[in-house]
Amino acid sequence: MIRPSSVLDRVLVLEMVRVTEAAAIAASTLVGRGDEKAADAAAVEAMRAALNELPMDGTVVIGEGERDEAPMLYIGEKVGSAIGSGPAIDIALDPLEGTTITAKGGANSLAVLAIAERGGLLNAPDTYMDKIAIGPGYPEGTIDLTKSVTDNVQALAAAKGVEPGEIIACVLDRPRHASIIAELRALGCGIMLIPDGDVAGVIATTDPDTTVDIYIGQGGAPEGVLAAAALACVGGQIQGRLVFRNEDERARARRWGIEDLDRVYKLEDMARGDCIFAATGVTDGSLLSGVKRRKDHCIRTESIVMRASSGTVRRITGEHRKGVA
């Protein structure tokens, strides 16, 4: 059982929602405008400002890249109004998960963050990660990233008590996943292809209403840590293995203290102890509704916030009449 953290008790759960709300509202002004960089910059600026209002000594461990690559919310950046004196918090964030989605006005764009006590979140480099994830209720070890897609689907089907062809998989719609998709189709599985947003894709495995049983594929390593934090709160299994395209990415991993470049990370390796996960919808999606601007100038948001120590999941609808508060 995960015990409540006195450190996290001092950073209220609802404060995390206010941070993701601020980023989502800022990004929403650029939905469908075709400018990915502007949408991301708006979300980053709003999230950074909101984090700096909180009474904590926060360190970004998953962010927008390294310091020389990102003007704001870079890995290692300090945030909060009590640096050096407040509770020490590690932060994983993606101010706009789904920049392309937002620019094109597509579904499942989110503002996302997770927090934990110092050392509770994997400091993953900004590389790709092979991932596999399922929701709660299955024996530990049901999935194994070192085994084939077929082996994993058959094991999951056996644990669920169904035929492999009844399993529904969520996969990012990318050319690199052609072999995964072909193997799933050969088993007769249903496939939910998503254009982007694999944090929402992983979380979908925890919600029976989505009918998604398993997430498989390669996406960003930072998103893998964020998804692991969510699963730590609500249950489920996830495994990830970093993927390096060149020597520069391998060197970057070593700079962050990663020596075993072939390691398979389990949930507890990516998010351990008490943690809080929060997300606010930017555009409508399977997890959350997007930001809505009404004729009376009220802005409506939908958010979700989870905590590992209590297993609590809250869905929060906000109506913002004078900005975010």
C-alpha positions as CSV (number, residue, x, y, z in Angstrom):
1,M,0.0,0.0,0.0
2,I,1.3,3.5,-0.9
3,R,1.3,5.7,2.2
4,P,0.2,9.4,1.9
5,S,3.1,11.7,1.6
6,S,3.3,14.6,4.0
7,V,5.3,16.5,1.4
8,L,2.6,16.1,-1.2
9,D,-0.1,17.0,1.4
10,R,1.4,20.5,1.4
11,V,0.8,20.8,-2.4
12,L,-2.9,20.5,-2.7
13,V,-4.3,18.2,-5.3
14,L,-6.6,20.9,-6.7
15,E,-3.6,23.2,-7.2
16,M,-2.4,20.7,-9.8
17,V,-5.7,21.0,-11.6
18,R,-5.4,24.8,-11.7
19,V,-2.0,24.4,-13.4
20,T,-3.3,22.1,-16.1
21,E,-6.4,24.3,-16.6
22,A,-4.2,27.4,-17.2
23,A,-2.2,25.6,-19.8
24,A,-5.2,24.1,-21.5
25,I,-7.1,27.5,-21.7
26,A,-4.0,29.2,-23.1
27,A,-3.5,26.5,-25.8
28,S,-7.2,26.4,-26.7
29,T,-7.0,29.9,-28.3
30,L,-4.9,28.3,-31.0
31,V,-6.9,25.1,-31.8
32,G,-7.2,24.6,-35.5
33,R,-5.0,27.6,-36.3
34,G,-2.2,25.4,-37.9
35,D,0.6,26.7,-35.7
36,E,2.0,24.0,-33.5
37,K,4.8,26.1,-32.0
38,A,2.6,29.0,-31.0
39,A,0.1,26.6,-29.3
40,D,2.9,24.8,-27.4
41,A,4.5,28.2,-26.4
42,A,1.2,29.5,-25.1
43,A,0.6,26.3,-23.0
44,V,4.2,26.4,-21.7
45,E,4.1,30.0,-20.6
46,A,0.8,29.6,-18.8
47,M,1.8,26.4,-17.0
48,R,5.1,27.9,-15.9
49,A,3.4,31.0,-14.5
50,A,0.9,28.8,-12.6
51,L,3.6,26.5,-11.2
52,N,5.6,29.5,-10.0
53,E,2.7,30.6,-7.8
54,L,2.7,27.4,-5.8
55,P,4.5,27.2,-2.4
56,M,7.0,24.5,-3.3
57,D,10.6,23.8,-4.3
58,G,9.8,22.1,-7.6
59,T,12.2,20.5,-10.1
60,V,11.2,19.7,-13.6
61,V,12.4,16.1,-14.3
62,I,10.3,15.6,-17.5
63,G,9.9,18.8,-19.5
64,E,10.2,20.5,-22.9
65,G,13.8,19.3,-23.4
66,E,17.2,20.3,-22.1
67,R,18.0,23.8,-21.1
68,D,19.7,24.8,-24.4
69,E,16.8,23.5,-26.4
70,A,13.8,24.9,-24.5
71,P,13.4,28.5,-23.2
72,M,10.9,27.4,-20.5
73,L,10.1,24.3,-18.5
74,Y,13.3,22.6,-19.4
75,I,14.6,19.5,-17.6
76,G,16.2,20.6,-14.4
77,E,14.4,24.0,-14.2
78,K,13.4,25.1,-10.7
79,V,9.8,26.2,-10.2
80,G,7.6,27.3,-7.3
81,S,7.5,30.3,-5.0
82,A,9.4,28.6,-2.2
83,I,12.6,27.3,-3.8
84,G,15.0,26.3,-1.1
85,S,12.4,26.3,1.7
86,G,9.3,24.6,0.4
87,P,8.5,20.9,0.0
88,A,10.9,19.2,-2.5
89,I,8.8,18.1,-5.5
90,D,9.7,16.4,-8.8
91,I,7.5,17.3,-11.7
92,A,6.9,15.6,-15.0
93,L,4.9,17.7,-17.5
94,D,3.7,18.1,-21.0
95,P,2.0,21.5,-21.3
96,L,0.5,20.4,-24.6
97,E,0.4,16.7,-25.3
98,G,-0.7,16.7,-28.9
99,T,0.7,19.8,-30.5
100,T,-0.2,18.6,-34.0
101,I,-3.6,17.6,-32.8
102,T,-4.2,21.1,-31.5
103,A,-3.0,22.8,-34.6
104,K,-5.3,20.7,-36.7
105,G,-8.2,20.8,-34.4
106,G,-8.1,17.0,-33.8
107,A,-9.1,14.9,-30.7
108,N,-7.3,14.0,-27.5
109,S,-5.1,17.0,-26.9
110,L,-4.3,17.5,-23.2
111,A,-2.4,19.6,-20.7
112,V,-0.7,17.1,-18.4
113,L,1.5,16.9,-15.3
114,A,2.5,14.6,-12.5
115,I,4.2,15.3,-9.3
116,A,6.0,13.1,-6.7
117,E,8.4,13.4,-3.9
118,R,12.0,14.1,-4.9
119,G,13.3,11.0,-6.7
120,G,9.9,9.5,-7.3
121,L,9.8,10.0,-11.1
122,L,12.1,8.5,-13.6
123,N,14.3,11.3,-15.1
124,A,13.9,10.0,-18.6
125,P,15.8,11.6,-21.5
126,D,13.8,13.1,-24.4
127,T,14.0,10.0,-26.6
128,Y,11.5,7.4,-27.9
129,M,10.3,4.5,-25.8
130,D,8.8,1.2,-26.7
131,K,5.7,0.8,-24.5
132,I,3.1,-1.8,-23.5
133,A,0.3,-1.2,-21.0
134,I,-2.9,-2.7,-19.7
135,G,-5.4,-1.6,-17.1
136,P,-6.1,-2.9,-13.6
137,G,-7.4,-6.3,-12.6
138,Y,-4.8,-8.6,-14.2
139,P,-2.1,-10.7,-12.5
140,E,1.3,-9.1,-12.3
141,G,3.4,-10.2,-15.3
142,T,0.5,-10.5,-17.7
143,I,2.4,-8.3,-20.2
144,D,6.1,-8.6,-21.0
145,L,7.8,-6.1,-23.4
146,T,10.5,-8.7,-24.3
147,K,7.9,-11.0,-25.8
148,S,6.0,-10.7,-29.1
149,V,2.8,-8.9,-29.7
150,T,1.1,-12.3,-30.2
151,D,2.4,-13.7,-26.9
152,N,1.2,-10.6,-25.0
153,V,-2.3,-10.6,-26.6
154,Q,-2.7,-14.3,-25.9
155,A,-1.6,-13.9,-22.3
156,L,-4.0,-10.9,-21.9
157,A,-6.9,-12.8,-23.5
158,A,-6.3,-15.8,-21.2
159,A,-6.3,-13.5,-18.2
160,K,-9.5,-11.8,-19.4
161,G,-11.1,-15.1,-20.3
162,V,-11.7,-14.3,-23.9
163,E,-10.4,-15.3,-27.3
164,P,-7.4,-13.2,-28.7
165,G,-9.6,-11.8,-31.4
166,E,-11.8,-10.1,-28.8
167,I,-8.9,-8.0,-27.6
168,I,-8.9,-4.3,-28.6
169,A,-5.5,-2.6,-28.9
170,C,-4.7,1.1,-29.0
171,V,-1.8,2.0,-31.3
172,L,-0.4,5.3,-32.6
173,D,-1.0,5.6,-36.3
174,R,2.6,5.7,-37.5
175,P,4.5,3.9,-40.3
176,R,6.9,2.4,-37.7
177,H,4.0,0.4,-36.3
178,A,3.1,-1.4,-39.5
179,S,4.4,-4.7,-38.2
180,I,2.6,-4.4,-34.9
181,I,-0.7,-3.6,-36.7
182,A,-0.2,-6.5,-39.1
183,E,0.4,-8.9,-36.2
184,L,-2.7,-7.6,-34.3
185,R,-4.8,-8.0,-37.4
186,A,-3.5,-11.6,-38.0
187,L,-4.9,-12.4,-34.5
188,G,-8.2,-10.8,-35.4
189,C,-7.9,-8.0,-32.8
190,G,-9.7,-4.7,-33.0
191,I,-7.4,-1.8,-33.4
192,M,-8.0,1.8,-32.3
193,L,-5.5,3.9,-34.2
194,I,-4.9,7.3,-32.8
195,P,-3.0,10.2,-34.5
196,D,-1.2,11.4,-31.4
197,G,-1.6,11.6,-27.6
198,D,-0.3,8.4,-26.2
199,V,-0.8,9.4,-22.6
200,A,-4.5,9.3,-23.2
201,G,-4.0,6.1,-25.2
202,V,-2.4,4.4,-22.2
203,I,-5.0,5.8,-19.7
204,A,-7.8,4.4,-22.0
205,T,-6.8,0.9,-20.9
206,T,-8.1,1.7,-17.4
207,D,-11.6,2.9,-18.5
208,P,-14.0,0.1,-19.4
209,D,-16.1,2.6,-21.4
210,T,-13.3,3.0,-24.0
211,T,-13.2,-0.8,-24.6
212,V,-9.4,-0.6,-25.0
213,D,-7.6,-3.6,-23.5
214,I,-4.0,-2.9,-24.3
215,Y,-1.7,-0.1,-25.5
216,I,1.2,-1.1,-27.7
217,G,3.8,0.9,-29.6
218,Q,6.6,3.4,-29.6
219,G,6.2,7.0,-28.4
220,G,8.0,9.6,-26.4
221,A,9.8,8.5,-23.2
222,P,8.5,11.6,-21.3
223,E,4.9,10.6,-22.1
224,G,5.7,7.1,-20.8
225,V,6.6,8.4,-17.4
226,L,3.4,10.6,-17.3
227,A,1.3,7.6,-18.3
228,A,3.1,5.5,-15.6
229,A,2.2,8.1,-13.0
230,A,-1.5,7.9,-14.0
231,L,-1.4,4.1,-13.8
232,A,0.3,4.3,-10.3
233,C,-2.9,6.1,-9.2
234,V,-5.6,3.9,-10.7
235,G,-3.9,0.5,-11.2
236,G,-2.6,-1.2,-14.3
237,Q,0.7,-2.4,-15.7
238,I,3.1,-0.6,-18.0
239,Q,6.6,-1.5,-19.3
240,G,8.9,0.7,-21.3
241,R,12.3,0.5,-23.0
242,L,14.2,3.5,-24.2
243,V,14.9,3.7,-28.0
244,F,18.0,5.5,-29.2
245,R,18.3,6.6,-32.8
246,N,21.9,7.8,-32.6
247,E,24.9,8.2,-30.4
248,D,23.9,11.7,-29.4
249,E,20.7,10.3,-27.8
250,R,22.7,7.6,-26.0
251,A,25.1,10.2,-24.7
252,R,22.1,12.2,-23.5
253,A,20.8,9.2,-21.5
254,R,24.2,8.7,-19.9
255,R,24.2,12.4,-18.8
256,W,21.0,11.7,-16.9
257,G,22.6,8.7,-15.1
258,I,21.2,5.9,-17.3
259,E,23.8,3.3,-17.8
260,D,21.8,0.2,-18.9
261,L,20.5,1.4,-22.2
262,D,18.5,-1.8,-22.8
263,R,16.7,-1.9,-19.5
264,V,13.0,-2.7,-19.4
265,Y,11.3,-0.3,-17.0
266,K,8.2,-1.3,-15.1
267,L,5.6,1.0,-13.5
268,E,7.4,1.2,-10.2
269,D,10.7,2.1,-12.0
270,M,9.0,5.1,-13.7
271,A,6.7,6.3,-10.9
272,R,7.0,5.1,-7.3
273,G,5.6,6.1,-4.0
274,D,2.8,8.7,-3.6
275,C,2.2,10.8,-6.7
276,I,-0.5,13.0,-8.2
277,F,-1.5,13.1,-11.8
278,A,-3.6,15.8,-13.4
279,A,-4.8,16.5,-16.9
280,T,-7.2,19.0,-18.6
281,G,-8.7,18.6,-22.0
282,V,-7.7,21.0,-24.7
283,T,-9.7,19.4,-27.5
284,D,-12.5,16.8,-27.1
285,G,-11.2,13.3,-26.6
286,S,-11.8,9.8,-25.1
287,L,-10.6,10.9,-21.7
288,L,-11.8,14.5,-21.4
289,S,-13.8,17.2,-23.1
290,G,-11.9,20.1,-24.5
291,V,-12.1,23.8,-23.5
292,K,-15.4,25.4,-24.4
293,R,-15.9,29.2,-24.8
294,R,-19.5,30.1,-24.3
295,K,-21.4,33.2,-25.5
296,D,-21.6,34.6,-22.0
297,H,-17.8,34.7,-22.0
298,C,-17.6,31.8,-19.6
299,I,-14.8,29.2,-20.3
300,R,-15.6,25.6,-19.4
301,T,-12.9,23.1,-18.7
302,E,-12.9,19.4,-17.9
303,S,-10.1,17.9,-15.8
304,I,-9.1,14.7,-14.1
305,V,-6.9,14.4,-11.1
306,M,-5.7,11.2,-9.4
307,R,-3.7,10.3,-6.3
308,A,-1.7,7.1,-5.8
309,S,-1.9,7.0,-2.0
310,S,-5.7,7.2,-1.8
311,G,-6.6,5.7,-5.2
312,T,-8.9,8.7,-5.6
313,V,-9.9,9.8,-9.1
314,R,-11.7,13.2,-9.4
315,R,-13.3,14.6,-12.5
316,I,-13.6,18.3,-12.3
317,T,-15.6,20.7,-14.4
318,G,-14.5,24.3,-14.1
319,E,-16.3,27.4,-15.2
320,H,-13.9,30.3,-15.5
321,R,-15.7,33.7,-15.7
322,K,-12.7,35.9,-15.0
323,G,-9.8,33.9,-16.2
324,V,-8.3,30.9,-14.4
325,A,-8.7,31.0,-10.6
